[in-house]
Amino acid sequence: MMRIRSTQKQCDSWECSLFVVLLDFTADASMKDEGLIHEIASRVEKRRSEAKLNPTDDIIVYYSVESETSEIARVVTKQQNEIEAILKKPFASLNNLTNKDNSNVVITKKLPLSFAFFN
């Protein structure tokens, strides 16, 4: 707000300065990738809660993607470090699982995740 004092008239007037802010909400590739990363992290947190695990429990999250050439596979591979930073736990491909006897598996769930959700 700006106060203006007129010297010709003995009066005070108040004038509001107006600002116009324009935001471009067109999602670019990096925004879509970021949305997918947070969707993955959210789903992992829900599975962790279903399994009644505490945030401090020592776990490794394994994932698999049906089509290794899909956009989801690209984002997961490219942004693995960011996903691990959000989860604060290792996030590895199921192909890297060394002990495949499932003796330590707490929860397994197949979830549909469509990249089209972010279009």
C-alpha positions as CSV (number, residue, x, y, z in Angstrom):
1,M,0.0,0.0,0.0
2,M,1.3,3.4,-0.9
3,R,0.4,6.6,0.9
4,I,0.2,9.7,-1.3
5,R,0.0,13.2,0.1
6,S,-1.2,15.9,-2.3
7,T,0.4,19.3,-1.9
8,Q,-2.4,21.0,-3.9
9,K,-5.1,19.6,-1.7
10,Q,-4.9,19.2,2.0
11,C,-6.0,15.6,2.0
12,D,-4.4,12.2,2.3
13,S,-5.3,9.4,0.0
14,W,-4.4,5.7,0.0
15,E,-3.7,3.8,-3.1
16,C,-3.2,0.1,-3.5
17,S,-0.5,-1.1,-5.8
18,L,-1.8,-4.0,-7.8
19,F,0.4,-6.8,-9.0
20,V,-0.4,-9.3,-11.6
21,V,1.3,-12.7,-11.3
22,L,1.0,-15.1,-14.2
23,L,1.8,-18.8,-13.6
24,D,2.3,-21.3,-16.4
25,F,0.8,-24.6,-15.2
26,T,1.9,-26.5,-18.3
27,A,3.6,-29.6,-17.0
28,D,7.0,-30.3,-18.6
29,A,8.9,-33.6,-18.5
30,S,10.7,-32.8,-15.3
31,M,7.5,-31.9,-13.5
32,K,5.9,-35.2,-14.7
33,D,8.9,-37.1,-13.5
34,E,8.8,-35.4,-10.1
35,G,5.1,-36.3,-9.8
36,L,5.8,-39.9,-10.6
37,I,8.6,-40.1,-8.1
38,H,6.4,-38.8,-5.3
39,E,3.6,-41.2,-6.4
40,I,6.0,-44.1,-6.1
41,A,7.2,-42.9,-2.7
42,S,3.6,-42.5,-1.5
43,R,2.7,-46.0,-2.5
44,V,5.8,-47.4,-0.8
45,E,4.9,-45.6,2.4
46,K,1.4,-47.0,2.3
47,R,2.7,-50.6,1.9
48,R,5.1,-50.0,4.8
49,S,2.2,-48.9,6.9
50,E,0.2,-52.0,5.8
51,A,3.0,-54.2,6.9
52,K,3.1,-52.4,10.3
53,L,6.7,-51.4,9.8
54,N,8.2,-48.5,11.7
55,P,10.1,-45.8,9.8
56,T,13.3,-46.8,11.6
57,D,13.0,-50.5,10.6
58,D,15.9,-51.6,8.4
59,I,14.3,-52.5,5.1
60,I,15.2,-52.6,1.4
61,V,12.4,-51.8,-1.1
62,Y,12.6,-53.9,-4.3
63,Y,10.6,-52.9,-7.4
64,S,10.0,-54.3,-10.8
65,V,8.5,-52.7,-13.9
66,E,6.7,-54.8,-16.5
67,S,8.2,-53.0,-19.5
68,E,11.8,-52.1,-19.1
69,T,11.5,-49.6,-21.9
70,S,8.5,-47.7,-20.4
71,E,8.5,-44.2,-19.1
72,I,8.1,-45.4,-15.6
73,A,11.2,-47.6,-15.9
74,R,13.1,-44.6,-17.3
75,V,12.1,-42.4,-14.4
76,V,12.8,-45.0,-11.8
77,T,16.2,-45.8,-13.2
78,K,17.2,-42.2,-13.7
79,Q,15.9,-40.9,-10.4
80,Q,16.7,-43.8,-8.1
81,N,18.9,-41.7,-5.8
82,E,16.0,-39.1,-5.4
83,I,13.5,-41.9,-4.6
84,E,16.0,-43.3,-2.0
85,A,16.4,-39.9,-0.4
86,I,12.6,-39.5,0.0
87,L,12.2,-43.1,1.3
88,K,15.4,-42.9,3.4
89,K,15.8,-46.6,2.5
90,P,17.5,-48.5,-0.4
91,F,15.3,-48.8,-3.5
92,A,16.6,-51.5,-5.8
93,S,15.4,-53.4,-8.9
94,L,14.0,-56.9,-8.1
95,N,16.6,-58.2,-10.6
96,N,19.2,-57.3,-8.0
97,L,17.6,-59.5,-5.3
98,T,20.3,-62.0,-4.3
99,N,18.3,-64.2,-1.8
100,K,15.2,-65.2,-3.8
101,D,13.7,-67.7,-1.2
102,N,11.3,-65.0,0.1
103,S,12.2,-65.9,3.7
104,N,12.6,-62.2,4.7
105,V,9.8,-60.7,2.5
106,V,7.4,-58.7,4.6
107,I,4.9,-57.6,2.0
108,T,4.5,-58.1,-1.8
109,K,1.9,-56.2,-3.8
110,K,1.5,-55.6,-7.5
111,L,0.3,-52.0,-8.1
112,P,-0.8,-50.5,-11.4
113,L,1.0,-47.2,-12.0
114,S,0.2,-45.4,-15.2
115,F,2.4,-42.6,-16.5
116,A,-0.8,-41.3,-18.3
117,F,-2.0,-40.2,-14.8
118,F,0.4,-37.3,-15.1
119,N,-0.6,-36.1,-18.6
